[in-house]
Amino acid sequence: MTTELTVLALAGILQAIQFAVFSVAANLQVGPKVAMGPRDNPPALTGTAGRLQRALNNHFEGLILFTLAVVVVTMGQQGSTLTATCAWIYLIARIFYIPAYVLGWTPGRSLIWAIGFAATMMMILAALF
């Protein structure tokens, strides 16, 4: 398996861990009756649970572009030291993004996000050129 695909698999595991942590925090905030209910009117999550939810949603969005980058690099057989390094930078940025979001690091959270986004775009550009 290529480095880029390995990192994509690890990013998927990170997403699952984020989902589990968010779920526990959200369930603790809203209680079992709401958590197991139909959620016709989803509760607004606040504090840590709300931040975990937003960080999770942000990773879903980032993971779409990162997956696209990995597919382009892998299917185009354009893997290189640069694309492998960018993949690792993306994953490391995503790992740091979670506490940055939950703890409200400003402007650190945005800088960390930008690093991960730039690494993803660099992978796509490297595959094209």
N, C-alpha and C positions, 0 to 999 in steps of 0.2 A: 504494500500500500504506500502511496506517496505521502510525503510529509503533510502536504496540504489536506489530503483526505483524513489523515490521522488527526490533525488539528480540528477539522470539521466534526469528526466523531466526538472529540473531547468537548467541543463547543456544544454539541447536542447533550452531552452528559451535564455540562454546566447549566444548560437550560432546564433540564429535569430537576437538578438540585435547587435552582432558583424557584422553580414552580413549587417544590415541596416546602421550602422555607416560607414562601409567600402564603401557601395554603394554610399552614399552621398559624401564622400570624393573623391572617384574615378570619379564620375560624374562631380563634381566641377573641377577636374583636367583636364579631357579630353574634357569636353563640351558635350552638348546634341546631336550634330550631330554624334560624334563618339560613345557615349553611346548607342544611338538608332540604330546604324548601324549594319551591319552583323558581324563585328569584325573578318574578314578573317585574318587580321594581327593585333592581339591584341596590344594595346599600352602598352609600358613599364611604369608602374606607379612608381613614385619616391616619396621621402619624406614621409609625413604622410600617404598618400594614399597607397603607396607601403608597408609601414610597417604594416598598417592595413590589407592589403591583405595577407601578409605573416603570421601575427598572426592568421587570420581567417583560412588559410590553415593548420597551425599548429594545431589549435583546431580540425579541421576535422580529422586529423591524430590521435590526442590524444583521441578524442571521440570514435573512433573505438575500441581502446583497453579498454577504460573505459566501453563502452557498453558491450564488451565481459566479462569484470570482473563482471559487474552487473548481466548479464545473468547467468554466472556460479554460482555466489553466490545465486541468487534467485532460479534458477531452481534446484540447488543442495541442497536447503534449508540449506545453510551454513551461513546465516546471523548471525552476532554477533556484539557486541559493537565495536570490532576491525574493522570489515568491514564497519560498519556505519561511524565510525570515519574517516577511510580512504576515504570513498566517499566524506565526507565533506571537507577533506583536498584537495582532487582533485579539487573540485569546487572552493574553496577559492584560490588555486594556479592558476587556470585558470582565475579567476577574476583579480588577481594581475598581471598575465602574460601580459595582454593587455596593460596597461600603461607602464609596464617594456619594452615591445617591442617597442611601439610607441615612448617612450622617450629615448630609447637607453641605458637602465641601463645595464652596464657591470661590473661585471659578474652576477649581480642580476637576469637578465632575465634567464640565464642558470640555476641558482640555483633554481629559482621558478619553471621552467620547470621540473627540476630533482625531486623536492618535489612531484609534481603532478604525474609524472611517477612512482616514488617509491610507492606512495600510491596506484596506480592502480595495480602494480605488487604484492604489499602486499595483496590486496584483492584476487587476483587469488591464491596466495600461501596459504592464510588462508582457502580458499574454498577446496583446495586439501588436506590440513592436518587438 
